[in-house]
Amino acid sequence: MGDLANQLRRELDRYSPGGKLPSSRALVERFRVSPVTVSRALAQLAAEGLVVTRPGAGAFRAQPRTAPAPAGDTAWQELALSADATAELVPRTVDASGVLVSLAAPPPGVVEFNGGYLHPSLQPERAMGAALSRAGRRPGAWSRPPMEGLAELREWFARWIGGAITAAEVLIAAGGQSALTTALRALAPPGAPVLVESPTYPGMLAIARAAGLRPVPVPVDADGVKPELLVDAFRATGARVFVCQPLFQNPTGAVLAPARRGEVLRIAREAGAFVVEDDFVRRLVHEDSGPLPRPLAAEDPDGVVVHVGSLTKATSPSFRVSALAARGPVLERLRAIQVVDSFFVPRPLQEAALELVGSPAWPRHLRALSAELKARRDTMTSALRLDLPELSLPHIPFGGYHLWLRLPDGTDESALVTAALRAGVAVTPGRPYFSAEPPAAHLRLSFAAVAGAEEITEGVRRLRAACAEVL
């Protein structure tokens, strides 16, 4: 589509303003492309204001644009954005850099070891398309949904969470990031401390800082957060919120050990605090994993846990449907904040989610994904051990989509990331995962965003060349 749009853009001077371009059929025959490609190319030119399309009449060269208005002076905003009367008490920073690392697509030809979502070949595109098509034909599919979400979808999430959670205790949110934002806004006022795992997901740190909260790190090991340090952190800070990922933690891949699960809930309860459980990759379990522990929310009768679970990681970055579950008075606050912020999740997307998870294609997709993720993990670990034994891989996870590597002492993490990009592989630096000074340099490598095993092997080979330059 891009090549055709560029070709048509170069040829526009052949036509006077208002002049008609060749028909779509003529463009299909001339350039030997599909009608869809022609339609998208013309839509691109129309979006740029170069072409005007008229249904039934064709495409025409647009009238020349008027001279742009002179640029205004926005220098005043620097003062306005920094002149917060509470700035000294509540420092707010909106920094998306740690999130953009895994959202921004690398240049063409670069191996994407920094991706945070499934490669298109792993996404259930056909099943999602069929679900969306069926959803659009449901009676009332385009009407306003209940503010809390469709009752059937809330019921499905409640069953998935398990325990005593009911549909009445579930809200439907627009993806995990939105649900985490709602949870932190509901549970902690600006200026308050919030306990976080160290290392942890940069997107959550960005949410906390943008809300004026103070992330306080609590170290994790291969068995998850360390309970004795969690006790110390609550005592030292007076925090009323702890955010954790008990299952396949990002970035370490750790699973909270059985002996620690009850301890974490007990410690939070005694501190009068909430635990925000980010259960983000439960559906990305690997084929060789044993039975998974239940969500913490399923073992919590006292309303300590606010649970976040999403369909996005197992489907597509654009399939932004998640659950926010809680019990007790906090549920109404969560609901109120979500309604004020976004009203509701679009009903067609909720209907499509119901169609997808209720179809025979859903369990088939999860089984195939489980097998493929294991194969990719094994390919990457084998390649790293063969080509880069100097990089430490302390833990091999049985779920999720990435590996967490410790670099040799003294490594310049930024220099290695830059060298890797020059070598043709994009990797994620470890620094954004720490809310305070990191104990060492790290890299996070994703094996889900690439095309397959061959690309993983090639990416590790390119990373080896970068390491040879920097280490």
Secondary structure, DSSP 8 states (H G I E B T S, - for coil): -HHHHHHHHHHGGGS-TT-B---HHHHHHHHT--HHHHHHHHHHHHHTTSEEEETTTEEEE-------------THHHHHHH--TTTTTS------HHHHHHHS---TT-EESS--S--GGGS-HHHHHHHHHHHHTSTTTTS---TT--HHHHHHHHHHH-TT--GGGEEEESSHHHHHHHHHHHH--TT-EEEEEES--HHHHHHHHHTT-EEEEEEEETTEE-HHHHHHHHHHH---EEEE--SS-TTT-----HHHHHHHHHHHHHTT-EEEEEETTGGGB-TT-------GGGG-SSS-EEEEEESSTTS-TT---EEEE--STHHHHHHHHHHHHHS---HHHHHHHHHHHTSTHHHHHHHHHHHHHHHHHHHHHHHHHHH-TTSB-----SBSSEEEEE--TT--HHHHHHHHHHHTEE-EESGGG-SS--SS-EEEEESSSSSSHHHHHHHHHHHHHHHHHH-
